[in-house]
Amino acid sequence: MQNKALEIFYIFFQSILTFQAIVFISLYFFTKRKDLLYYSLFLLFAAAYFFINAPYTFFGVPEDIVWRSAWYDYLNIPLIIIENLFYLLFLQSFFTDITADKNIDRVFRFTLWIVPLLALVFILFSLLHINNELIYYTVKIIAVIPAAVIIYMLFKKKPPFSLLVANGLLCSIVGTCISVLMIILRNHGWHYLFTDGYPLFFIRLGILGDMLFYLAAILKKWHFQENQLAFEKLQSQLEVEKLRNKISGELHDDVGSTLSGINMYSYMITDLLQSGKYEEVKQSINIIQKSADEMTHKLSDLVWSINPERDTLKQLMERLEEYSSDMARVKGMKVNVNMPDYLAEHNLPVESKRNIYLFCKEAINNAVKYSNATLLELNVEMKNGKLNFSIIDNGKGFNTGMIKRGNGLYNMQKRADQIGAELILWSQENKGSSASLQYKIT
């Protein structure tokens, strides 16, 4: 039962399918996007499946000869299994924001385990000469379920490309279901054009619609991502500019006031020398030396904190360990630094790194000066999407309800506020104290 118009459509569809598979796999080599690779492999195996199921159209071989041959049964079902496996992998890869949901992830894990299991069942059925028709229907149903879940989530979350993708998936689902229905009707004695000669016409239409909508969706998604990247780049530039202005202001205030003080004391020294007040000269020189040392340390911290090659947590903790060891040595305190290995190479934004560093320095200063402790611990851990920086001592502690909020605690709170973090103080008399900064990863 042949139809010239449908034969032409089959040839046209097969050309488009093969060409599009080549286009997608070529794009994969440029972009290294896994969803493109999986989709191109899905199209290639689908093309192979359609070739062997329309032998007369493409090779002039009567269908009955092919369908009754021994090799057809051993080739047809595996192609369907592999084709649907790559389609599931494509869905999982393309919709990472949706499949990250635990419940949806379970659906995909279940179906991805079922598909290779069906391959084993097919081998077993073939060895025992059992009809494989049930495997065909099962594979098609399994491929439809995750696609239906994705459509539901797309309409629920409404991402920028949801309508296009949902339409494509609907085309695929409807086309698959109608083709399966045609095959079932044929097996139950219904003999019409689409049941006998062209049962796979509808699945071809579904794949064609899915392919075109996917192409439109991926172009729209890339455009959306480019806009997002441009926005993030602009936002990053604004943050850098904001940080520059802030650092410029701090340098103006700190360096300017320090140099003014040094300049004033240098004039005073001249007058004091002329007056023979050598003890006061000595005090003024000490003040100048102390101011210069403080400014050197501040500039060193500033240069380190804005160095992009020092953005990892490991480098931050090494810097703090060096600082705390120098401070604690005077009081005979032992210093321990604890950080999980998996956090070592985690990068921090410049502004966050700088504020965390200054927060920890202030907390270390307070612990060394006032705690009378023998042990100082610097701990970093990840919990509930937050980095928790803790400076803990085993000193005399203090009453948190009666503590005076001096410059030290004010500066710590200020550092926390500037990066949207939370400051948590804990202490118990004679049992030590801790200052923690909980910084949310964004």
TILUM-462878 format. One record per residue (C-alpha): x, y, z. Coordinates in steps of 0.5 Angstrom, whole numbers, padded with zeros to 4 digits, always signed. Example, Ala and Ser with C-alpha at 12.3 -4.5 7.8 and 13.67 -1.06 7.14 Angstrom:
REM residues 2
+0025-0009+0016+0027-0002+0014
***
This chain:
REM residues 442
+0000+0000+0000+0004+0006-0003+0002+0013-0003+0007+0018-0007+0006+0024-0003+0008+0020+0004+0014+0017+0000+0016+0024-0002+0015+0027+0005+0019+0021+0008+0025+0022+0003+0025+0030+0005+0024+0028+0013+0030+0023+0012+0034+0028+0009+0033+0034+0014+0034+0029+0020+0041+0027+0017+0043+0034+0016+0040+0036+0022+0044+0031+0026+0051+0033+0022+0049+0040+0024+0048+0039+0032+0054+0034+0032+0058+0040+0029+0056+0045+0034+0058+0040+0039+0065+0040+0037+0065+0048+0037+0061+0049+0044+0062+0042+0048+0055+0042+0050+0053+0035+0052+0046+0036+0050+0048+0038+0043+0052+0031+0043+0046+0027+0046+0041+0030+0041+0045+0029+0035+0046+0022+0037+0039+0021+0038+0037+0024+0031+0043+0019+0028+0040+0013+0031+0033+0015+0029+0035+0016+0022+0038+0009+0022+0031+0006+0025+0027+0010+0020+0032+0007+0014+0031+0000+0016+0023+0001+0017+0022+0004+0010+0026+0000+0006+0022+0000+0000+0022+0008+0000+0030+0009+0001+0033+0002-0002+0027-0001-0007+0027-0007-0003+0019-0009-0001+0018-0008+0007+0015-0016+0008+0022-0018+0006+0026-0014+0011+0021-0015+0016+0021-0022+0016+0028-0023+0016+0032-0025+0022+0037-0019+0022+0031-0014+0023+0029-0017+0030+0036-0016+0032+0037-0009+0030+0030-0006+0030+0029-0006+0038+0036-0004+0040+0036+0002+0035+0030+0004+0039+0033+0003+0046+0039+0007+0044+0035+0012+0041+0031+0013+0047+0037+0013+0051+0040+0019+0048+0034+0022+0048+0033+0022+0056+0040+0024+0056+0039+0030+0052+0033+0032+0056+0037+0031+0063+0043+0035+0060+0039+0041+0057+0034+0042+0063+0039+0042+0068+0036+0047+0072+0029+0043+0072+0033+0036+0073+0037+0038+0079+0030+0038+0083+0031+0031+0087+0024+0028+0085+0025+0029+0078+0032+0027+0078+0029+0020+0081+0025+0020+0075+0031+0021+0070+0035+0016+0074+0030+0011+0074+0028+0011+0067+0036+0011+0065+0037+0005+0069+0031+0002+0066+0033+0003+0059+0039-0001+0059+0035-0007+0063+0031-0007+0057+0037-0008+0053+0038-0014+0057+0031-0017+0057+0031-0016+0050+0038-0021+0049+0034-0026+0054+0028-0026+0050+0032-0027+0043+0035-0033+0046+0029-0036+0049+0025-0034+0042+0020-0030+0046+0016-0024+0042+0020-0017+0043+0013-0013+0042+0012-0011+0049+0019-0008+0050+0018-0004+0044+0012-0001+0047+0015-0001+0054+0021+0003+0051+0016+0008+0048+0012+0009+0054+0019+0010+0058+0021+0016+0054+0014+0019+0054+0014+0020+0062+0020+0024+0063+0018+0029+0057+0011+0029+0060+0014+0031+0067+0019+0036+0064+0013+0040+0060+0009+0040+0067+0015+0043+0070+0016+0048+0064+0009+0051+0065+0010+0051+0072+0017+0055+0072+0016+0058+0066+0023+0059+0064+0025+0064+0058+0025+0059+0053+0019+0054+0056+0014+0055+0051+0018+0053+0045+0021+0047+0048+0014+0045+0051+0011+0045+0044+0017+0041+0041+0016+0036+0047+0009+0035+0046+0010+0034+0038+0014+0028+0040+0010+0025+0045+0003+0026+0041+0007+0023+0035+0010+0017+0039+0003+0016+0042-0001+0016+0035+0005+0011+0032+0004+0006+0037-0003+0006+0037-0003+0005+0029+0002-0001+0031-0003-0004+0036-0009-0003+0031-0005-0006+0026-0004-0012+0030-0011-0013+0032-0014-0013+0025-0015-0006+0023-0012-0005+0016-0012+0002+0013-0006+0007+0010-0003+0009+0016-0004+0002+0020-0001-0002+0015+0004+0002+0010+0005+0009+0014+0005+0007+0022+0011+0011+0023+0009+0017+0020+0006+0021+0026+0013+0019+0030+0016+0023+0024+0012+0029+0024+0013+0029+0032+0021+0029+0031+0021+0034+0026+0017+0039+0030+0021+0037+0036+0027+0038+0032+0025+0045+0029+0022+0047+0036+0029+0045+0040+0033+0049+0035+0029+0055+0036+0029+0054+0043+0037+0053+0044+0038+0059+0039+0033+0063+0044+0037+0060+0050+0044+0062+0048+0041+0069+0046+0038+0069+0053+0045+0066+0056+0049+0072+0052+0045+0077+0055+0046+0074+0062+0053+0074+0061+0053+0081+0059+0049+0083+0065+0054+0080+0070+0060+0083+0066+0057+0090+0067+0055+0088+0074+0062+0086+0075+0065+0092+0072+0060+0096+0077+0063+0092+0083+0070+0093+0081+0069+0101+0080+0065+0101+0087+0071+0097+0090+0076+0102+0087+0072+0108+0089+0072+0105+0096+0079+0103+0096+0081+0110+0094+0077+0113+0099+0080+0109+0104+0087+0110+0102+0086+0118+0102+0083+0117+0109+0088+0113+0112+0094+0115+0108+0093+0122+0108+0091+0122+0115+0098+0118+0117+0102+0122+0113+0099+0129+0115+0101+0126+0122+0108+0124+0120+0109+0131+0117+0106+0134+0124+0111+0130+0128+0117+0131+0124+0116+0139+0125+0115+0138+0132+0122+0134+0132+0125+0140+0129+0122+0145+0135+0124+0140+0140+0131+0139+0138+0132+0146+0138+0129+0146+0145+0133+0141+0147+0127+0136+0149+0130+0130+0147+0126+0125+0151+0120+0128+0147+0123+0127+0141+0124+0120+0142+0117+0119+0144+0115+0123+0137+0120+0118+0133+0116+0112+0136+0110+0115+0134+0112+0116+0127+0115+0109+0127+0109+0106+0129+0104+0110+0124+0109+0108+0119+0109+0101+0121+0101+0101+0121+0101+0104+0114+0105+0099+0111+0101+0093+0114+0095+0096+0112+0098+0097+0105+0100+0090+0105+0093+0087+0106+0090+0092+0101+0095+0090+0096+0094+0082+0098+0086+0083+0098+0085+0086+0091+0090+0081+0088+0086+0076+0083+0091+0071+0084+0090+0070+0091+0082+0069+0091+0082+0062+0094+0080+0060+0101+0087+0056+0101+0091+0062+0100+0086+0066+0105+0087+0061+0110+0095+0061+0109+0095+0069+0110+0091+0068+0116+0095+0063+0119+0101+0067+0118+0098+0073+0121+0095+0069+0127+0101+0065+0129+0105+0072+0129+0100+0075+0134+0099+0069+0138+0107+0068+0139+0107+0074+0144+0102+0071+0148+0105+0063+0148+0098+0061+0144+0098+0055+0140+0094+0056+0133+0090+0051+0129+0087+0052+0122+0082+0047+0120+0079+0047+0113+0076+0041+0109+0080+0040+0103+0074+0040+0098+0074+0048+0100+0081+0049+0098+0081+0052+0091+0074+0055+0092+0074+0062+0089+0072+0068+0093+0070+0075+0090+0075+0080+0091+0070+0085+0096+0068+0078+0100+0075+0076+0101+0077+0083+0103+0072+0083+0108+0072+0076+0111+0080+0077+0112+0079+0084+0116+0073+0081+0120+0078+0075+0122+0084+0079+0123+0079+0083+0128+0077+0077+0131+0084+0074+0132+0086+0081+0135+0081+0081+0140+0082+0074+0142+0090+0075+0143+0089+0081+0147+0083+0079+0152+0082+0072+0152+0088+0069+0156+0087+0063+0152+0092+0058+0150+0089+0055+0144+0086+0059+0138+0083+0056+0132+0081+0058+0126+0076+0054+0122+0072+0054+0116+0066+0049+0114+0061+0049+0109+0054+0048+0112+0047+0049+0108+0050+0053+0102+0054+0058+0107+0061+0059+0109+0062+0059+0116+0069+0062+0119+0070+0061+0126+0075+0064+0131+0075+0060+0137+0079+0061+0143+0079+0057+0150+0080+0063+0154+0076+0066+0160+0070+0068+0156+0066+0074+0157+0058+0075+0158+0055+0077+0151+0050+0081+0154+0054+0086+0158+0059+0086+0152+0061+0094+0150+0060+0095+0143+0067+0098+0141+0071+0099+0135+0073+0092+0134+0066+0089+0134+0063+0095+0130+0068+0094+0125+0067+0086+0125+0059+0088+0124+0061+0093+0119+0065+0087+0115+0059+0082+0116+0054+0087+0113+0058+0089+0107+0058+0082+0104+0051+0080+0107+0054+0076+0112+0051+0074+0119+0056+0075+0125+0055+0070+0131+0058+0071+0138+0058+0066+0143+0062+0066+0150+0061+0062+0156+0066+0065+0162+0072+0060+0163+0070+0056+0157+0072+0060+0152+0069+0064+0146+0068+0064+0139+0066+0070+0133+0063+0067+0127+0062+0070+0120+0056+0066+0116+0057+0068+0109+0052+0065+0104+0055+0063+0097+0052+0066+0091
***
